[in-house]
């Protein structure tokens, strides 16, 4: 069973390699926040990003996962 999980993770990684990268404006629009908020989250290490030349790009799936983790870690119980 553990073997299947490893294979599934490899498949997901392969799919992510071909996932289109999007701009800060697209991520801000997706999350309904300002581009400055995206900058703050990136600078704070919350959002994973890729630097392609002078451009910063994000993967939607990684941003969604990061925001879920950020939200769950900041919930007050």
Secondary structure, 3 states (H helix, E strand, C coil): CHHHHHHHHHHHHHHHHCCCEECHHHHHHHHCCCHHHHHHHHHCCCCCCEEECCEEEEEHHHHHHHHHHHHHHCCCC
